[in-house]
Amino acid sequence: MSPIRRFPAAPVSVADARRFALAALGATGQEDRERVELMVSELAANCVVHAATEFDVSVSRSAGFVRVEVTDAGDGEPAVRWPDRLQPKGRGLQIVSSLADDWGVHPSMDGAPGKTVWFTLELAESSASQSRSRG
């Protein structure tokens, strides 16, 4: 079963979600931890700022991969934005897109407002151990 936790729509929840995800991730390399930490921060911040609803974070790890899902009850679907270089915000999904192996958005299953933004990441330690076993 994947660890899951609900967070309120408050700025402090971004740091709390980040800590939760890292604890649920468990032992892995520093680069993997930093990538997960940054992506969870971006998705949690989107929930607080744009959805303005409480949100759930779930983390599942298996076979050298981690999958993180962030679910909120806000209207609309997130989209990658391309702000000009002078705009201080709007790059969160660009960051997720560049760091994740795969990511996407699923609308709420019951037709109610809300969506789940997810990402997967192949953990570096698993790809390194696969390379050693092939070599």
C-alpha positions, -999 to +999 in steps of 0.1 A: +000+000+000+013+035-009+017+060+019-008+089+014-013+120+034-037+150+032-025+185+036-044+218+041-043+246+015-017+266+034+018+277+024+033+256+052+019+225+035+044+227+007+073+220+031+052+194+049+044+176+017+081+176+007+091+161+040+064+135+038+074+125+002+111+122+012+102+100+042+080+078+021+107+075-006+131+060+019+167+052+011+179+063-023+206+085-038+209+122-031+201+132-067+169+112-066+159+128-033+165+163-047+145+156-078+116+142-059+118+171-034+117+198-061+089+182-081+067+176-050+073+212-039+062+225-073+030+204-074+021+211-038+026+249-044+003+246-074-024+231-051-020+259-026-018+288-050-040+277-079-064+251-067-067+266-032-080+233-018-066+207+005-046+181-014-033+145-010+002+132-017+008+096-023+042+079-029+047+044-043+080+028-049+086-005-068+111-021-091+135+008-092+109+035-098+089+059-077+055+073-086+042+104-068+006+116-071-007+149-059-045+152-059-066+183-053-103+193-057-097+225-077-113+234-110-093+234-142-064+214-155-028+225-151-008+233-182+028+239-189+033+277-192+062+295-209+065+328-191+091+353-203+124+354-184+114+385-164+083+368-149+092+352-115+065+325-115+049+300-139+077+274-144+065+246-120+053+222-147+083+229-169+105+218-139+084+186-134+085+179-172+123+182-173+130+162-141+105+134-144+108+103-166+071+107-172+042+128-159+006+136-166-027+148-153-059+127-147-092+144-141-113+134-111-129+100-116-164+110-105-168+141-126-164+164-096-139+192-097-103+181-092-074+162-107-043+142-100-010+153-113+015+125-112+051+118-121+074+088-122+112+087-118+136+058-123+158+058-093+195+062-102+206+034-078+184+009-097+198+019-132+233+018-118+228-017-104+212-029-137+243-016-155+267-034-132+247-066-136+249-064-174+286-055-174 
